[in-house]
Amino acid sequence: EPTQSAVPEDHTTIPTNAYGETKRAIERMLYWCHEAYGLSSISLRYFNAAGAHPELEIGEDHDPESHLIPIVLQAALGQRDAVQVFGDDYQTPDGTCIRDYIHVMDLASAHRLAILRLRQHDVAEVYNLGHGKGFSVKEVIDVARRVTGVDIKAEIGPRRAGDPAQLVASSDKARSLLAWQPQYDDLDTIIATAWKWYSQHPHGYADKMSK
């Protein structure tokens, strides 16, 4: 649980689940490999990756699906009866969890810039990748309704263990040292690119394989 609204890289890391614990362990391993052996590295802390390539036929396809935006869009396609919202009693404006969503193309840009920095500097660094603005689960569903034109049904369920109420990035370090400039900076655009992919590939890459 962060103690400030926009989380910087040097914020205390106290993982609330095994997923976060493994990330922290690998970051520390990379740091000590640099100290002991001179192995340079850059760790990129994705916040919530979302969206799809705006022109090419590349998008998300997980089995089973666990990410919010794909789940919401599956409901828009009629592949799910409703979106399950895990708790609406968090200390947030509408009671649902808040997350920072970052477009996959902006993540790809950050990877390229990180490689350029590693070519020029002996470092072991960590960077946050997010927009510095969070959206609640209910807000994501509302934006998806607007983008798709479908009245997506949502059902409130119990909280999911290990979910912090709010996770929003401070990406000032990446903007400064990597010269990173995200291009997809609004949730409507992020969801619109994902919707284009899903509406053309309702069964993911299985649709491409069958053509």
C-alpha positions in Angstrom: 0.0 0.0 0.0 1.7 3.2 -1.1 2.0 6.1 1.4 1.8 8.8 -1.3 -0.5 9.3 -4.4 2.2 9.1 -7.1 4.7 6.3 -6.3 8.4 7.2 -6.9 11.1 4.5 -7.5 12.5 5.0 -4.1 9.2 4.4 -2.3 9.5 1.7 0.4 8.7 -1.7 -1.2 6.6 -3.9 1.0 4.9 -6.4 -1.5 1.3 -7.5 -0.6 1.5 -10.6 -2.7 3.9 -13.2 -4.1 3.9 -11.5 -7.6 5.3 -8.3 -6.1 7.8 -10.2 -3.9 9.4 -11.9 -6.9 9.7 -8.6 -8.8 11.5 -7.0 -5.8 13.8 -10.0 -5.4 14.9 -9.8 -9.1 15.5 -6.1 -8.8 17.8 -6.7 -5.8 19.6 -9.6 -7.6 20.3 -7.3 -10.6 21.6 -4.5 -8.2 24.0 -6.9 -6.6 25.1 -8.4 -9.9 26.1 -4.9 -10.8 27.9 -4.3 -7.6 29.8 -7.7 -7.7 30.3 -8.2 -11.4 29.7 -4.9 -13.2 26.6 -6.2 -15.0 24.6 -3.2 -16.0 20.8 -3.4 -16.0 17.6 -1.3 -16.2 14.4 -2.6 -14.6 11.2 -1.2 -16.0 8.3 -1.2 -13.6 5.2 -1.4 -15.7 2.1 -0.1 -14.2 -1.0 -1.5 -15.9 -0.1 -2.3 -19.5 -3.1 -2.0 -21.9 -4.1 -1.2 -25.4 -3.0 -2.6 -28.8 -1.0 -1.6 -31.8 -3.2 1.1 -33.5 -2.6 -0.2 -37.0 -1.1 -3.7 -37.0 -3.0 -6.8 -36.0 -1.2 -7.2 -32.6 -3.0 -7.2 -29.3 -3.6 -8.9 -25.9 -4.5 -12.6 -25.8 -4.3 -14.3 -22.5 -5.7 -17.7 -21.5 -7.1 -17.5 -19.0 -7.7 -13.7 -19.1 -7.0 -11.8 -15.9 -6.5 -8.2 -17.0 -9.3 -5.7 -16.4 -9.6 -4.0 -19.8 -9.6 -7.3 -21.9 -12.2 -8.7 -19.5 -14.4 -5.6 -19.9 -14.1 -5.8 -23.7 -14.9 -9.5 -23.6 -18.1 -8.5 -21.8 -18.8 -6.0 -24.6 -18.4 -8.8 -27.1 -20.9 -10.9 -25.2 -18.2 -13.5 -24.3 -18.9 -12.8 -20.6 -22.2 -12.1 -18.9 -20.8 -9.3 -16.7 -17.6 -7.8 -15.3 -16.8 -8.9 -11.8 -15.7 -5.9 -9.7 -13.6 -7.0 -6.8 -14.8 -4.8 -4.0 -16.4 -1.3 -3.9 -15.5 -0.4 -0.3 -11.9 0.8 -0.8 -10.8 4.3 0.4 -11.1 5.7 -3.1 -13.7 8.2 -4.5 -16.0 5.5 -5.9 -14.9 2.7 -3.6 -13.2 0.7 -6.4 -9.4 0.2 -6.9 -7.5 2.8 -8.8 -4.7 1.9 -11.3 -2.4 3.7 -13.7 -2.8 2.4 -17.3 0.0 2.7 -19.8 -0.2 1.9 -23.5 1.9 -0.9 -24.9 3.4 1.4 -27.6 4.7 3.7 -24.9 6.2 0.7 -23.1 7.9 -0.3 -26.3 9.3 3.2 -26.6 10.7 3.0 -23.0 12.4 -0.3 -23.8 14.2 1.3 -26.8 15.3 4.3 -24.7 16.5 2.0 -21.9 18.7 0.0 -24.3 20.2 3.3 -25.5 21.0 4.3 -22.0 22.6 1.0 -21.2 24.9 1.4 -24.2 26.2 4.7 -22.8 26.2 4.2 -19.0 27.3 1.8 -16.4 24.2 1.6 -14.3 21.8 -0.6 -12.3 18.6 1.5 -12.4 14.9 1.1 -11.9 12.2 3.2 -13.7 8.5 3.5 -13.2 6.4 3.5 -16.4 3.0 5.0 -16.0 1.1 8.2 -16.7 0.8 9.6 -13.2 -2.9 9.5 -13.4 -5.2 6.7 -12.0 -8.6 5.4 -13.0 -10.9 3.4 -10.9 -12.4 0.1 -12.0 -15.8 1.8 -12.4 -14.2 4.5 -14.5 -12.6 2.0 -16.8 -15.9 0.3 -17.3 -17.6 3.6 -18.0 -15.0 4.5 -20.6 -15.4 1.1 -22.2 -19.1 1.6 -22.4 -18.6 4.9 -24.2 -15.9 3.6 -26.6 -17.8 0.4 -27.5 -21.4 1.7 -27.4 -22.3 -1.3 -25.3 -24.0 -1.2 -21.9 -21.6 -3.5 -20.2 -23.0 -5.1 -17.1 -20.9 -5.0 -13.9 -21.4 -7.0 -10.7 -19.9 -6.2 -7.4 -18.1 -9.0 -5.6 -15.9 -9.4 -2.6 -12.4 -7.9 -2.4 -9.5 -9.9 -3.9 -6.6 -10.6 -1.5 -3.5 -8.6 -2.1 -5.1 -5.7 -4.0 -3.8 -2.3 -2.9 -6.5 0.4 -3.1 -4.4 2.7 -5.3 -1.3 2.3 -7.5 -0.3 5.3 -9.5 3.2 5.9 -10.9 5.5 8.9 -10.7 7.4 8.6 -14.0 9.5 11.8 -13.6 12.7 9.8 -13.5 12.0 8.1 -16.9 11.0 11.4 -18.4 14.2 13.0 -17.2 16.9 10.4 -17.6 15.5 8.3 -20.5 13.8 11.3 -22.2 10.6 9.2 -22.3 7.5 11.0 -23.6 4.3 8.8 -23.6 2.1 9.4 -26.6 -1.1 7.7 -25.6 -2.0 9.7 -22.6 -5.8 9.2 -22.2 -7.8 6.2 -21.3 -10.3 6.6 -24.2 -7.5 6.2 -26.7 -5.9 3.2 -24.9 -9.2 1.4 -24.7 -10.1 2.3 -28.3 -7.0 0.6 -29.6 -7.7 -2.5 -27.6 -11.3 -2.5 -28.8 -10.2 -2.3 -32.4 -8.1 -5.4 -31.8 -10.8 -7.4 -29.9 -13.6 -6.5 -32.3 -11.5 -7.8 -35.2 -10.1 -10.8 -33.3 -12.8 -11.8 -30.8 -11.0 -15.1 -30.2 -7.5 -13.5 -30.1 -4.7 -15.1 -32.2 -6.9 -18.2 -32.8 -8.7 -16.0 -35.3 -5.5 -15.2 -37.1 -4.3 -18.8 -37.1 -7.6 -19.9 -38.8 -7.2 -17.5 -41.7 
